Amino acid sequence: MKKPKKTLMHVLSLSVLLSLSSTGFAEIIMNSSGGSGQATVNWSSSDASQLLNGDSLDDDGEDISPKGSTTLTTTIRASNAAPTTLTNKSVQIYDTNTYNSQPSVNARAALVMDAKTGEVLFSKNTNMALPIASITKLMTAVITADARLNMSEDITLQQIDFAGAGGKNSSSTLKVGDTMNRAEMLLVALMKSENPAAAALARTYPGGRQAFFAAMNSKARQLGMNSTHYVESTGLDPRNVSSARDLGILVSAASQYGLIRQFSTTAHYDFNLGYRVLKSNNTNALVRNGGWNINISKTGYINEAGRCVVMHTTVNSRPAVVVLLGASSSQARTNDATNLLNWVSNLPKRI
């Protein structure tokens, strides 16, 4: 059964306002586009800490969230603490040949994994290291969350944040001089896949960009992502590579961060930049359109990588990770994901 938050995300057009409160918190307010009788959900400071710590998934992969409907208020602790490394629960991935009649996929590599047991339900070229484009931003989010930085701190985009690898276009909507706080930068990097935002998160990390990139590779090694290497935080550089198997590990780890779950599956947001409002939609059609209980989502595309997507979802009471790399088009990627989710939904139900 879908969570109320997910129904809200899929159905309503949302807007975001982040402000610094007198108690030192960054407040994220998601409002519906109108209507009366709105319910409000307020996260306490302990809830906010849990959201940032990422320990609000139950044993079946369900998001434990306050119950509400059309208005969701989330408070994120603003901290000046030094960066820390969280110990993520890891899932040991193991292969199985139990399931027959598996669907064919367009993608060059694919993985469907039971997120609780680590059982591989579907695999195609899962150990092949491939460019991953903006799937990179999922690790960018993990490093940002681990750092425990002040999420209310304003960050102004600089020209260097738009300098994509190999002259690739870094953004079509953000501009040099645009200012958001760190929480907004993370939100727009995840749900809209804005490259300058991901670059700015790395630039403002303690020690700067090189320290951030080193942290990304260190985290990959910690998680056992042995086919993975990062050279920057956006995914524009095709030297950012990983395998479907490694990304299954990363998605499982990222699912433990409530902040990443909520931000990556936000369907629509209006960012108030002061002089203009940036209307934004999630890059994953399955998130925008609803119909699936998606807990984590990130898409990616550059020429070298093709169309990519990773998701953490719950299907037929089974928490599952879906990874697709190198699909030939956005529609092929969506079709692959839909076919695999439908296939998983027909597998024997978990008890």
HELIX and SHEET records of a PDB file:
HELIX    1   1 PRO A    4  VAL A   11  1                                   8    
HELIX    2   2 SER A   45  ASN A   53  1                                   9    
HELIX    3   3 ALA A  133  ILE A  135  5                                   3    
HELIX    4   4 THR A  136  ASP A  146  1                                  11    
HELIX    5   5 GLN A  159  PHE A  162  5                                   4    
HELIX    6   6 ALA A  165  GLY A  167  5                                   3    
HELIX    7   7 ARG A  182  MET A  191  1                                  10    
HELIX    8   8 ASN A  195  ARG A  203  1                                   9    
HELIX    9   9 GLY A  208  LEU A  223  1                                  16    
HELIX   10  10 ALA A  244  ALA A  254  1                                  11    
HELIX   11  11 GLY A  258  SER A  264  1                                   7    
HELIX   12  12 ALA A  285  ASN A  289  1                                   5    
HELIX   13  13 SER A  330  SER A  345  1                                  16    
SHEET    1   A 4 SER A  15  LEU A  20  0                                        
SHEET    2   A 4 PHE A  25  ASN A  31 -1                                        
SHEET    3   A 4 THR A  71  ARG A  77 -1                                        
SHEET    4   A 4 THR A  40  ASN A  42  1                                        
SHEET    1   B 5 VAL A 120  LYS A 124  0                                        
SHEET    2   B 5 ALA A 109  ASP A 114 -1                                        
SHEET    3   B 5 ARG A 318  ALA A 327 -1                                        
SHEET    4   B 5 GLY A 306  VAL A 315 -1                                        
SHEET    5   B 5 ILE A 294  ILE A 302 -1                                        
SHEET    1   C 2 LEU A 130  PRO A 131  0                                        
SHEET    2   C 2 VAL A 241  SER A 242 -1                                        
SHEET    1   D 2 ASP A 154  THR A 156  0                                        
SHEET    2   D 2 THR A 179  ASN A 181 -1                                        
SHEET    1   E 2 HIS A 268  ASN A 272  0                                        
SHEET    2   E 2 VAL A 277  ASN A 281 -1                                        
END                                                                             
